[in-house]
Amino acid sequence: MKFIHEGFACDVDTFYHNQDILIRFYDRTREQEESDIINLVFVDPGYGYLLIKNKGEHSALLSGFLDEDVFSTDEIVDAAISFIDNLSPDSKNKYMPYHIERFKKTSFVEYNGEY
């Protein structure tokens, strides 16, 4: 599945748990296959996540973290919200406040088997 907004496109993984939906934005070309995981591996965390957490018959919460370098404008964030909203058939009939944080990558912690 792809997320497309104006000149930007990325891959999307979708995960369902009961009525909740989690989506991950990422670049499939930057991910290793199992056969590639023999040397130094850099695991790409992707561009962020959004989650619709259903709270009952009439309400849900939308939250997430999106990479500010990619989701740099309110318009592309709104497009991402619409994207996940369209994956949830009954979310249009629910009150759904949201809080989405844009993050800037500053450092990381990793283990890759080499050190």
Phi and psi in radians as a Rosetta constraint file:
Dihedral C 1 N 2 CA 2 C 2 CIRCULARHARMONIC -2.130 0.35
Dihedral N 2 CA 2 C 2 N 3 CIRCULARHARMONIC 2.503 0.35
Dihedral C 2 N 3 CA 3 C 3 CIRCULARHARMONIC -1.789 0.35
Dihedral N 3 CA 3 C 3 N 4 CIRCULARHARMONIC 2.223 0.35
Dihedral C 3 N 4 CA 4 C 4 CIRCULARHARMONIC -2.276 0.35
Dihedral N 4 CA 4 C 4 N 5 CIRCULARHARMONIC 2.261 0.35
Dihedral C 4 N 5 CA 5 C 5 CIRCULARHARMONIC -2.526 0.35
Dihedral N 5 CA 5 C 5 N 6 CIRCULARHARMONIC 2.047 0.35
Dihedral C 5 N 6 CA 6 C 6 CIRCULARHARMONIC 0.866 0.35
Dihedral N 6 CA 6 C 6 N 7 CIRCULARHARMONIC -2.089 0.35
Dihedral C 6 N 7 CA 7 C 7 CIRCULARHARMONIC -1.589 0.35
Dihedral N 7 CA 7 C 7 N 8 CIRCULARHARMONIC 0.086 0.35
Dihedral C 7 N 8 CA 8 C 8 CIRCULARHARMONIC -1.892 0.35
Dihedral N 8 CA 8 C 8 N 9 CIRCULARHARMONIC 2.423 0.35
Dihedral C 8 N 9 CA 9 C 9 CIRCULARHARMONIC -2.480 0.35
Dihedral N 9 CA 9 C 9 N 10 CIRCULARHARMONIC 2.497 0.35
Dihedral C 9 N 10 CA 10 C 10 CIRCULARHARMONIC -2.601 0.35
Dihedral N 10 CA 10 C 10 N 11 CIRCULARHARMONIC 2.886 0.35
Dihedral C 10 N 11 CA 11 C 11 CIRCULARHARMONIC -1.418 0.35
Dihedral N 11 CA 11 C 11 N 12 CIRCULARHARMONIC 2.734 0.35
Dihedral C 11 N 12 CA 12 C 12 CIRCULARHARMONIC -2.369 0.35
Dihedral N 12 CA 12 C 12 N 13 CIRCULARHARMONIC 2.249 0.35
Dihedral C 12 N 13 CA 13 C 13 CIRCULARHARMONIC -1.745 0.35
Dihedral N 13 CA 13 C 13 N 14 CIRCULARHARMONIC 2.452 0.35
Dihedral C 13 N 14 CA 14 C 14 CIRCULARHARMONIC -2.112 0.35
Dihedral N 14 CA 14 C 14 N 15 CIRCULARHARMONIC 2.284 0.35
Dihedral C 14 N 15 CA 15 C 15 CIRCULARHARMONIC -2.187 0.35
Dihedral N 15 CA 15 C 15 N 16 CIRCULARHARMONIC 2.334 0.35
Dihedral C 15 N 16 CA 16 C 16 CIRCULARHARMONIC -2.030 0.35
Dihedral N 16 CA 16 C 16 N 17 CIRCULARHARMONIC 2.424 0.35
Dihedral C 16 N 17 CA 17 C 17 CIRCULARHARMONIC -2.439 0.35
Dihedral N 17 CA 17 C 17 N 18 CIRCULARHARMONIC 1.939 0.35
Dihedral C 17 N 18 CA 18 C 18 CIRCULARHARMONIC 0.952 0.35
Dihedral N 18 CA 18 C 18 N 19 CIRCULARHARMONIC -2.062 0.35
Dihedral C 18 N 19 CA 19 C 19 CIRCULARHARMONIC -1.759 0.35
Dihedral N 19 CA 19 C 19 N 20 CIRCULARHARMONIC 0.040 0.35
Dihedral C 19 N 20 CA 20 C 20 CIRCULARHARMONIC -1.493 0.35
Dihedral N 20 CA 20 C 20 N 21 CIRCULARHARMONIC 2.635 0.35
Dihedral C 20 N 21 CA 21 C 21 CIRCULARHARMONIC -2.306 0.35
Dihedral N 21 CA 21 C 21 N 22 CIRCULARHARMONIC 2.297 0.35
Dihedral C 21 N 22 CA 22 C 22 CIRCULARHARMONIC -2.103 0.35
Dihedral N 22 CA 22 C 22 N 23 CIRCULARHARMONIC 2.292 0.35
Dihedral C 22 N 23 CA 23 C 23 CIRCULARHARMONIC -2.158 0.35
Dihedral N 23 CA 23 C 23 N 24 CIRCULARHARMONIC 2.546 0.35
Dihedral C 23 N 24 CA 24 C 24 CIRCULARHARMONIC -2.083 0.35
Dihedral N 24 CA 24 C 24 N 25 CIRCULARHARMONIC 2.233 0.35
Dihedral C 24 N 25 CA 25 C 25 CIRCULARHARMONIC -1.691 0.35
Dihedral N 25 CA 25 C 25 N 26 CIRCULARHARMONIC 2.292 0.35
Dihedral C 25 N 26 CA 26 C 26 CIRCULARHARMONIC -2.852 0.35
Dihedral N 26 CA 26 C 26 N 27 CIRCULARHARMONIC 3.063 0.35
Dihedral C 26 N 27 CA 27 C 27 CIRCULARHARMONIC -1.929 0.35
Dihedral N 27 CA 27 C 27 N 28 CIRCULARHARMONIC 1.897 0.35
Dihedral C 27 N 28 CA 28 C 28 CIRCULARHARMONIC -1.016 0.35
Dihedral N 28 CA 28 C 28 N 29 CIRCULARHARMONIC -0.528 0.35
Dihedral C 28 N 29 CA 29 C 29 CIRCULARHARMONIC -1.234 0.35
Dihedral N 29 CA 29 C 29 N 30 CIRCULARHARMONIC -0.255 0.35
Dihedral C 29 N 30 CA 30 C 30 CIRCULARHARMONIC -1.659 0.35
Dihedral N 30 CA 30 C 30 N 31 CIRCULARHARMONIC 0.065 0.35
Dihedral C 30 N 31 CA 31 C 31 CIRCULARHARMONIC -1.749 0.35
Dihedral N 31 CA 31 C 31 N 32 CIRCULARHARMONIC 2.496 0.35
Dihedral C 31 N 32 CA 32 C 32 CIRCULARHARMONIC -1.498 0.35
Dihedral N 32 CA 32 C 32 N 33 CIRCULARHARMONIC 2.637 0.35
Dihedral C 32 N 33 CA 33 C 33 CIRCULARHARMONIC -1.499 0.35
Dihedral N 33 CA 33 C 33 N 34 CIRCULARHARMONIC 2.874 0.35
Dihedral C 33 N 34 CA 34 C 34 CIRCULARHARMONIC -1.009 0.35
Dihedral N 34 CA 34 C 34 N 35 CIRCULARHARMONIC -0.672 0.35
Dihedral C 34 N 35 CA 35 C 35 CIRCULARHARMONIC -1.164 0.35
Dihedral N 35 CA 35 C 35 N 36 CIRCULARHARMONIC -0.329 0.35
Dihedral C 35 N 36 CA 36 C 36 CIRCULARHARMONIC -1.421 0.35
Dihedral N 36 CA 36 C 36 N 37 CIRCULARHARMONIC -0.258 0.35
Dihedral C 36 N 37 CA 37 C 37 CIRCULARHARMONIC -1.521 0.35
Dihedral N 37 CA 37 C 37 N 38 CIRCULARHARMONIC 1.147 0.35
Dihedral C 37 N 38 CA 38 C 38 CIRCULARHARMONIC -2.223 0.35
Dihedral N 38 CA 38 C 38 N 39 CIRCULARHARMONIC -0.383 0.35
Dihedral C 38 N 39 CA 39 C 39 CIRCULARHARMONIC -2.078 0.35
Dihedral N 39 CA 39 C 39 N 40 CIRCULARHARMONIC -2.791 0.35
Dihedral C 39 N 40 CA 40 C 40 CIRCULARHARMONIC -1.037 0.35
Dihedral N 40 CA 40 C 40 N 41 CIRCULARHARMONIC 2.141 0.35
Dihedral C 40 N 41 CA 41 C 41 CIRCULARHARMONIC -2.072 0.35
Dihedral N 41 CA 41 C 41 N 42 CIRCULARHARMONIC 2.294 0.35
Dihedral C 41 N 42 CA 42 C 42 CIRCULARHARMONIC -1.888 0.35
Dihedral N 42 CA 42 C 42 N 43 CIRCULARHARMONIC 2.004 0.35
Dihedral C 42 N 43 CA 43 C 43 CIRCULARHARMONIC -1.519 0.35
Dihedral N 43 CA 43 C 43 N 44 CIRCULARHARMONIC 2.043 0.35
Dihedral C 43 N 44 CA 44 C 44 CIRCULARHARMONIC -1.453 0.35
Dihedral N 44 CA 44 C 44 N 45 CIRCULARHARMONIC 2.125 0.35
Dihedral C 44 N 45 CA 45 C 45 CIRCULARHARMONIC -1.365 0.35
Dihedral N 45 CA 45 C 45 N 46 CIRCULARHARMONIC -0.131 0.35
Dihedral C 45 N 46 CA 46 C 46 CIRCULARHARMONIC 1.512 0.35
Dihedral N 46 CA 46 C 46 N 47 CIRCULARHARMONIC -2.886 0.35
Dihedral C 46 N 47 CA 47 C 47 CIRCULARHARMONIC -1.808 0.35
Dihedral N 47 CA 47 C 47 N 48 CIRCULARHARMONIC -0.101 0.35
Dihedral C 47 N 48 CA 48 C 48 CIRCULARHARMONIC 2.428 0.35
Dihedral N 48 CA 48 C 48 N 49 CIRCULARHARMONIC -3.137 0.35
Dihedral C 48 N 49 CA 49 C 49 CIRCULARHARMONIC -2.407 0.35
Dihedral N 49 CA 49 C 49 N 50 CIRCULARHARMONIC 2.583 0.35
Dihedral C 49 N 50 CA 50 C 50 CIRCULARHARMONIC -2.270 0.35
Dihedral N 50 CA 50 C 50 N 51 CIRCULARHARMONIC 2.545 0.35
Dihedral C 50 N 51 CA 51 C 51 CIRCULARHARMONIC -2.355 0.35
Dihedral N 51 CA 51 C 51 N 52 CIRCULARHARMONIC 2.233 0.35
Dihedral C 51 N 52 CA 52 C 52 CIRCULARHARMONIC -1.771 0.35
Dihedral N 52 CA 52 C 52 N 53 CIRCULARHARMONIC 2.040 0.35
Dihedral C 52 N 53 CA 53 C 53 CIRCULARHARMONIC -1.914 0.35
Dihedral N 53 CA 53 C 53 N 54 CIRCULARHARMONIC 1.885 0.35
Dihedral C 53 N 54 CA 54 C 54 CIRCULARHARMONIC -1.250 0.35
Dihedral N 54 CA 54 C 54 N 55 CIRCULARHARMONIC 2.357 0.35
Dihedral C 54 N 55 CA 55 C 55 CIRCULARHARMONIC -2.028 0.35
Dihedral N 55 CA 55 C 55 N 56 CIRCULARHARMONIC 0.101 0.35
Dihedral C 55 N 56 CA 56 C 56 CIRCULARHARMONIC 2.694 0.35
Dihedral N 56 CA 56 C 56 N 57 CIRCULARHARMONIC -2.952 0.35
Dihedral C 56 N 57 CA 57 C 57 CIRCULARHARMONIC -1.190 0.35
Dihedral N 57 CA 57 C 57 N 58 CIRCULARHARMONIC -0.514 0.35
Dihedral C 57 N 58 CA 58 C 58 CIRCULARHARMONIC -2.086 0.35
Dihedral N 58 CA 58 C 58 N 59 CIRCULARHARMONIC 0.092 0.35
Dihedral C 58 N 59 CA 59 C 59 CIRCULARHARMONIC -2.589 0.35
Dihedral N 59 CA 59 C 59 N 60 CIRCULARHARMONIC 2.731 0.35
Dihedral C 59 N 60 CA 60 C 60 CIRCULARHARMONIC -2.686 0.35
Dihedral N 60 CA 60 C 60 N 61 CIRCULARHARMONIC 2.854 0.35
Dihedral C 60 N 61 CA 61 C 61 CIRCULARHARMONIC -2.102 0.35
Dihedral N 61 CA 61 C 61 N 62 CIRCULARHARMONIC 2.471 0.35
Dihedral C 61 N 62 CA 62 C 62 CIRCULARHARMONIC -2.071 0.35
Dihedral N 62 CA 62 C 62 N 63 CIRCULARHARMONIC 2.195 0.35
Dihedral C 62 N 63 CA 63 C 63 CIRCULARHARMONIC -2.484 0.35
Dihedral N 63 CA 63 C 63 N 64 CIRCULARHARMONIC 2.941 0.35
Dihedral C 63 N 64 CA 64 C 64 CIRCULARHARMONIC 2.929 0.35
Dihedral N 64 CA 64 C 64 N 65 CIRCULARHARMONIC 3.112 0.35
Dihedral C 64 N 65 CA 65 C 65 CIRCULARHARMONIC -2.277 0.35
Dihedral N 65 CA 65 C 65 N 66 CIRCULARHARMONIC 2.249 0.35
Dihedral C 65 N 66 CA 66 C 66 CIRCULARHARMONIC -2.269 0.35
Dihedral N 66 CA 66 C 66 N 67 CIRCULARHARMONIC 2.403 0.35
Dihedral C 66 N 67 CA 67 C 67 CIRCULARHARMONIC -1.139 0.35
Dihedral N 67 CA 67 C 67 N 68 CIRCULARHARMONIC 2.121 0.35
Dihedral C 67 N 68 CA 68 C 68 CIRCULARHARMONIC -1.131 0.35
Dihedral N 68 CA 68 C 68 N 69 CIRCULARHARMONIC -0.454 0.35
Dihedral C 68 N 69 CA 69 C 69 CIRCULARHARMONIC -1.199 0.35
Dihedral N 69 CA 69 C 69 N 70 CIRCULARHARMONIC -0.464 0.35
Dihedral C 69 N 70 CA 70 C 70 CIRCULARHARMONIC -1.749 0.35
Dihedral N 70 CA 70 C 70 N 71 CIRCULARHARMONIC -0.873 0.35
Dihedral C 70 N 71 CA 71 C 71 CIRCULARHARMONIC -1.650 0.35
Dihedral N 71 CA 71 C 71 N 72 CIRCULARHARMONIC 1.177 0.35
Dihedral C 71 N 72 CA 72 C 72 CIRCULARHARMONIC -1.529 0.35
Dihedral N 72 CA 72 C 72 N 73 CIRCULARHARMONIC -0.233 0.35
Dihedral C 72 N 73 CA 73 C 73 CIRCULARHARMONIC -2.178 0.35
Dihedral N 73 CA 73 C 73 N 74 CIRCULARHARMONIC 2.783 0.35
Dihedral C 73 N 74 CA 74 C 74 CIRCULARHARMONIC -1.089 0.35
Dihedral N 74 CA 74 C 74 N 75 CIRCULARHARMONIC -0.544 0.35
Dihedral C 74 N 75 CA 75 C 75 CIRCULARHARMONIC -1.142 0.35
Dihedral N 75 CA 75 C 75 N 76 CIRCULARHARMONIC -0.734 0.35
Dihedral C 75 N 76 CA 76 C 76 CIRCULARHARMONIC -1.287 0.35
Dihedral N 76 CA 76 C 76 N 77 CIRCULARHARMONIC -0.553 0.35
Dihedral C 76 N 77 CA 77 C 77 CIRCULARHARMONIC -1.137 0.35
Dihedral N 77 CA 77 C 77 N 78 CIRCULARHARMONIC -0.773 0.35
Dihedral C 77 N 78 CA 78 C 78 CIRCULARHARMONIC -1.049 0.35
Dihedral N 78 CA 78 C 78 N 79 CIRCULARHARMONIC -0.657 0.35
Dihedral C 78 N 79 CA 79 C 79 CIRCULARHARMONIC -1.133 0.35
Dihedral N 79 CA 79 C 79 N 80 CIRCULARHARMONIC -0.685 0.35
Dihedral C 79 N 80 CA 80 C 80 CIRCULARHARMONIC -1.145 0.35
Dihedral N 80 CA 80 C 80 N 81 CIRCULARHARMONIC -0.681 0.35
Dihedral C 80 N 81 CA 81 C 81 CIRCULARHARMONIC -1.096 0.35
Dihedral N 81 CA 81 C 81 N 82 CIRCULARHARMONIC -0.803 0.35
Dihedral C 81 N 82 CA 82 C 82 CIRCULARHARMONIC -1.077 0.35
Dihedral N 82 CA 82 C 82 N 83 CIRCULARHARMONIC -0.657 0.35
Dihedral C 82 N 83 CA 83 C 83 CIRCULARHARMONIC -1.047 0.35
Dihedral N 83 CA 83 C 83 N 84 CIRCULARHARMONIC -0.895 0.35
Dihedral C 83 N 84 CA 84 C 84 CIRCULARHARMONIC -1.238 0.35
Dihedral N 84 CA 84 C 84 N 85 CIRCULARHARMONIC -0.595 0.35
Dihedral C 84 N 85 CA 85 C 85 CIRCULARHARMONIC -1.059 0.35
Dihedral N 85 CA 85 C 85 N 86 CIRCULARHARMONIC -0.668 0.35
Dihedral C 85 N 86 CA 86 C 86 CIRCULARHARMONIC -1.237 0.35
Dihedral N 86 CA 86 C 86 N 87 CIRCULARHARMONIC -0.346 0.35
Dihedral C 86 N 87 CA 87 C 87 CIRCULARHARMONIC -1.398 0.35
Dihedral N 87 CA 87 C 87 N 88 CIRCULARHARMONIC -0.301 0.35
Dihedral C 87 N 88 CA 88 C 88 CIRCULARHARMONIC -1.860 0.35
Dihedral N 88 CA 88 C 88 N 89 CIRCULARHARMONIC 1.768 0.35
Dihedral C 88 N 89 CA 89 C 89 CIRCULARHARMONIC -1.047 0.35
Dihedral N 89 CA 89 C 89 N 90 CIRCULARHARMONIC -0.562 0.35
Dihedral C 89 N 90 CA 90 C 90 CIRCULARHARMONIC -1.747 0.35
Dihedral N 90 CA 90 C 90 N 91 CIRCULARHARMONIC 0.069 0.35
Dihedral C 90 N 91 CA 91 C 91 CIRCULARHARMONIC -1.199 0.35
Dihedral N 91 CA 91 C 91 N 92 CIRCULARHARMONIC -0.442 0.35
Dihedral C 91 N 92 CA 92 C 92 CIRCULARHARMONIC -1.166 0.35
Dihedral N 92 CA 92 C 92 N 93 CIRCULARHARMONIC -0.393 0.35
Dihedral C 92 N 93 CA 93 C 93 CIRCULARHARMONIC -1.677 0.35
Dihedral N 93 CA 93 C 93 N 94 CIRCULARHARMONIC 0.167 0.35
Dihedral C 93 N 94 CA 94 C 94 CIRCULARHARMONIC -2.064 0.35
Dihedral N 94 CA 94 C 94 N 95 CIRCULARHARMONIC 2.627 0.35
Dihedral C 94 N 95 CA 95 C 95 CIRCULARHARMONIC -1.326 0.35
Dihedral N 95 CA 95 C 95 N 96 CIRCULARHARMONIC 2.157 0.35
Dihedral C 95 N 96 CA 96 C 96 CIRCULARHARMONIC -2.415 0.35
Dihedral N 96 CA 96 C 96 N 97 CIRCULARHARMONIC 1.505 0.35
Dihedral C 96 N 97 CA 97 C 97 CIRCULARHARMONIC -1.204 0.35
Dihedral N 97 CA 97 C 97 N 98 CIRCULARHARMONIC 2.763 0.35
Dihedral C 97 N 98 CA 98 C 98 CIRCULARHARMONIC -2.474 0.35
Dihedral N 98 CA 98 C 98 N 99 CIRCULARHARMONIC 2.741 0.35
Dihedral C 98 N 99 CA 99 C 99 CIRCULARHARMONIC -2.516 0.35
Dihedral N 99 CA 99 C 99 N 100 CIRCULARHARMONIC 1.981 0.35
Dihedral C 99 N 100 CA 100 C 100 CIRCULARHARMONIC -2.141 0.35
Dihedral N 100 CA 100 C 100 N 101 CIRCULARHARMONIC 2.187 0.35
Dihedral C 100 N 101 CA 101 C 101 CIRCULARHARMONIC -1.693 0.35
Dihedral N 101 CA 101 C 101 N 102 CIRCULARHARMONIC 2.371 0.35
Dihedral C 101 N 102 CA 102 C 102 CIRCULARHARMONIC -1.619 0.35
Dihedral N 102 CA 102 C 102 N 103 CIRCULARHARMONIC 2.346 0.35
Dihedral C 102 N 103 CA 103 C 103 CIRCULARHARMONIC -2.092 0.35
Dihedral N 103 CA 103 C 103 N 104 CIRCULARHARMONIC 2.700 0.35
Dihedral C 103 N 104 CA 104 C 104 CIRCULARHARMONIC -2.030 0.35
Dihedral N 104 CA 104 C 104 N 105 CIRCULARHARMONIC 2.195 0.35
Dihedral C 104 N 105 CA 105 C 105 CIRCULARHARMONIC -1.192 0.35
Dihedral N 105 CA 105 C 105 N 106 CIRCULARHARMONIC 2.203 0.35
Dihedral C 105 N 106 CA 106 C 106 CIRCULARHARMONIC -2.111 0.35
Dihedral N 106 CA 106 C 106 N 107 CIRCULARHARMONIC -0.560 0.35
Dihedral C 106 N 107 CA 107 C 107 CIRCULARHARMONIC -2.847 0.35
Dihedral N 107 CA 107 C 107 N 108 CIRCULARHARMONIC 3.136 0.35
Dihedral C 107 N 108 CA 108 C 108 CIRCULARHARMONIC -2.685 0.35
Dihedral N 108 CA 108 C 108 N 109 CIRCULARHARMONIC 2.862 0.35
Dihedral C 108 N 109 CA 109 C 109 CIRCULARHARMONIC -2.175 0.35
Dihedral N 109 CA 109 C 109 N 110 CIRCULARHARMONIC 2.333 0.35
Dihedral C 109 N 110 CA 110 C 110 CIRCULARHARMONIC -2.572 0.35
Dihedral N 110 CA 110 C 110 N 111 CIRCULARHARMONIC 2.792 0.35
Dihedral C 110 N 111 CA 111 C 111 CIRCULARHARMONIC -2.372 0.35
Dihedral N 111 CA 111 C 111 N 112 CIRCULARHARMONIC 2.201 0.35
Dihedral C 111 N 112 CA 112 C 112 CIRCULARHARMONIC -2.243 0.35
Dihedral N 112 CA 112 C 112 N 113 CIRCULARHARMONIC 0.207 0.35
Dihedral C 112 N 113 CA 113 C 113 CIRCULARHARMONIC 1.493 0.35
Dihedral N 113 CA 113 C 113 N 114 CIRCULARHARMONIC -0.178 0.35
Dihedral C 113 N 114 CA 114 C 114 CIRCULARHARMONIC -1.643 0.35
Dihedral N 114 CA 114 C 114 N 115 CIRCULARHARMONIC -0.492 0.35
